[in-house]
Amino acid sequence: MPTIAVVGADPGMGLAIARTFGSRGFDVALISRSKDKLHTLADQLGHEGITAEAFPADVLDRPSLIAALEAVKDRFGSIDVLEYSPAPHTPVPGLTMVAPSEATPENLQPQIEYAFYGAVTAARTVLPAMREAGKGTLLFTTGGGSVDPIPMLGNVNAPGAALRNWVVNLNKELTGSGVYAAHVAINVWIGDGGPAGIPSATPEQIAPVYWDLHERQDHAEVVYNG
């Protein structure tokens, strides 16, 4: 069976994406910092008839991320789809939000490590085997601010924009290889409780976008506006 590795697995988008692929015949590897949370998600998917296993790792700790992805390959034989969408639901040291004029190398660096370098590390870990097999999908998520930046997210949007640029360019490089890369910019509030006047969508509404990209492989970016 094919396998999807969800980096940044959580009860929201991560679970919805895992369920979307798992219900279509994929085994699911769940990767994030919290071992307990991962086992809860794996058990939940298991009760739905989806084979899912937990692989704890921190995207800010590149060796642990590489080790987790290698463990996924050892367990399932291959990674056919990589989906990268970590989003801190509990405080992560160094991850602060500031306006563009307040951005410094010091408050940019953790965001770059989290959003961009972690994604590059994950891709480099799985890409050689995908190239050798002549098939594979690499999916990366940012917020809508990677396309249309928001002042209060000055040091967050900049790394997101760098990731977006790199993913679109990676897809160009991979043309004809059988391996495909795409960027998803989620330009809505995910779930309930968003600010007044801001459009929202549930993870279940957004997740099919990832399956569509994987199936069609005909464009390198989707900006999800609801």
N, C-alpha and C positions, 0 to 999 in steps of 0.2 A: 504494500500500500504506500502511496505517497505520503510525505510528511511535511507539515508546516511548523516552523519554529517561530513563536510569537515572543519577541523581546520587548519586555515592558508589560507582561501579562498582568491584568487587573480585572476587577469585577465588572468594569464598564466596557470600553472598546476592546480590550484584550480578549475578554470572554466572548464578546459578540463575534469577533473575527474568528476566534478558535472554533466557536460553534458553527459558523457559516461554512468553514472548510471541513470541519469534522463531520458535519451532517452530509457532506458530499464525498465521503470516503477517505478523508485524510486522517492519519494519526497526528496527534498534536503534542508538541513540546512547548511547555510553558516556562518562560525565563523571566525572573525578576529578583529583587533583593530579598523578599520575605518568603522564607521556606514554608511557614505555616499557611500563608495566604495561597501559595501555589498549590499546596496539597488540598486545600479546600476547593479551589477551582478544578483541580484534576478529578477530585471525587465527584463534584457536581457534573462534570462532563461525562464521567464514567457511568453515572446513573442514567444518562441520556443515550448510552450505547456508543460513546465516542472514546477511543483509546487515547488517553492523555496522561502525560507524566511531567513531574516537576524537576526543574534544573536550576537551582538557585545561583544567581550571579548578580554582580553590580556593574552597570555599564560604565561607572566611573573607575572601576578596577579592570583594566583591559585584560590582564591575564586570566581573571576569573570568568570574563565573558567568553574568551577564546576557549577555555577549558570546558565551559558549559556547552558550547556549540559542538566541540569535539565529542563530548559525552553523548549528545543527541545523535550524532552520526554513528557512534559506536552502538547505541541502543537500537536505532531504527534503520540503519544502513545508509541513509542519505537524508539530506535536507533539500526538498524540492521547491519549497517556498520559504523565504525569509521575510518576516514582517517586523519592522522596527518602529515602535511607538511608545517609548518610555515617557511617562508623565507623572511627576511626583505628587502623590496623594498625602504623603506625610513629609515634614520638612527634611530637605537634603542640605547638609552644610555647604554654604557657599552659593547656593542657588537663590539669588535675589532678583528682583525686578526693578529696573531704574529707567528713567527717561534717557533719550540719546545724549543729551548734554551732560548727563551724570555717568555715562558709561566710562569705565576705566579698564585697563588691561586686567586688573585684579578681579573685577566683577564680571568681565566678559569671559575670562578663561574657564571657570567652572561650567558656564553655559555651553561653551564650545566643546568642552570635554563630553558633556552630557548628550547634547543634541547631535553634534557633528562627528567628533572623533569616535564615539561609541558606534555610530552607524557605519563609519568607514572600517572600523575594526571587525564588526560583524560581517560585513560584505566580503572583506578580504579573507575571512576564515572559511566562508562557504563557496566563494566564487570559483576557485580552482577546480573543485569536483564538479560544479555545474558546467563549467567550460568543457571539461573532459567528457561529461555525459552528453553535451550538446543540448541541454535544456535546463530550465530553472527560472524562477521568478524572484525578484528582489523588490520589496515594497517598503516605502519609507513615509512616515507621517510627520507633518508639522501642523502648526496653526495657520490660519489665514493670513496672519501677520508676516509670514515669510514671503507673501506676494504683495500685500498692501499693508505696510508696517503701521503699528499702533504706538504712539509716543510713550505710553506707560510701560511698554515692553521693549524699550530700546535695546537692551543687551540680550534679550531673548530672541527677538525677531532677526537680528543680524546673523547668529549662527544658524537659525532656521533657513534663512535665505541662502547661506553658504551651502547647507545640505541640499536644498532644492536645486541649486545650480549644478552641484556635483552629480546628483542623481540623473538629471536630464542629460548631462554630458556623458555619464556612464552608459546610459541607454544608447546614445549615439555610437559610442565605442563598441558596444556589444552587438550592433546590427549585423545580422547574418550568422551569429554564433549559436542561436537557439536559446540564448539567455536574455532575459528581459528585465529592465529596471523601470520603476515608476514612482512618482511622488504624489502623495495625497495631502492637500492643504485643507484642513477642516475649518471652514469659515463660519461656524455656528457654535453656540454654547451646547455642550454635550450633556444631555440629561435635564433634570428639573432644577429650579432654583437659580436660574441665570438672571442677569441684570434686566431691568425693564427695557423693552424696546429692542432687545438683542434676539435675533432668531435662534431657535433651538431645535435640536433633533435628538432622538434616542440613539444609543449605540446600535440597536437593532435596525434602525433606519439607515444608518451610515455603512454598516459592515458589508452589505452586498456590493458596494462600490469596489471593494478589494477583490471579491470573486470575479466581478466583471472585468477588471483590469487583468487578472491572471488568465482568464479565459480568452479574452480578445487580443491582448498584447498589441494594441494598435495605436496607443498614444502614451506619452511619457508623463502625463500629469493630469490630475483632476483637482479642481477647486470645488469643494462641496459647499454649496450655499443653501442646502435644504431642498 
